[in-house]
């Protein structure tokens, strides 16, 4: 019962955070930057000033689909961020460039997350079927559910490792935006607020993953 209460609370919190993030992004997308730079220009400037010249800034479709791809060495910004000249656009662009800096400097949590990607991809392709079979045949093959739990634990670990990666990228972004004069005393708190709510999504996801893992472990232990 306690696990179900936690999981329902996580679902409610996730919904609230997602709605607040969308609201904050929309709000700060209407606040112009003092520098007047677009998100693409902010990203290119941040990369240049940190001595990175082999990463390309590209435009992709979607909303809040922004990400850095270390395999292709591209900072992929959604059109709203790529062309936008707002606090929100600058914050998101700088955050993604924060990941570039992590990659260039060998930031340990990022290296750990990258190492987990193939393992998590493999686990995610199997975990739901193994867990389902484990629950159905728990009295016949009791070890099967533990195999599913081990696979799910990989995804949980990935969620936990992602937290410091995202928080650090935001810290790098906010610090550079201020030092480079992209934001001022008025717009810096707005950039911090936008990135804070983005970070909350990863925090809630990690809690939800841990709660689900505990739920499956409790099922296995009861049997």
Secondary structure, DSSP 8 states (H G I E B T S, - for coil): -HHHHHHHHHHHHHHHHHHHHHHHHHHHTTSB-SS---HHHHHHHHHHHTT--S-EEEEESSSS--EEETTTTEEEEEHHHHH--BHHHHHHHHHHHHHHHHHHHT-HHHHHHHHHHHHHHHHHHHHHHHHHHHHHTTTT-HHHHHHHHHHHHHHHHHHHHHHHHHHHHHHHHHHHHHHTTSS-TTHHHHHHHHHHHHHHHHHHHHHHHHHHHHHHHHHHHH-
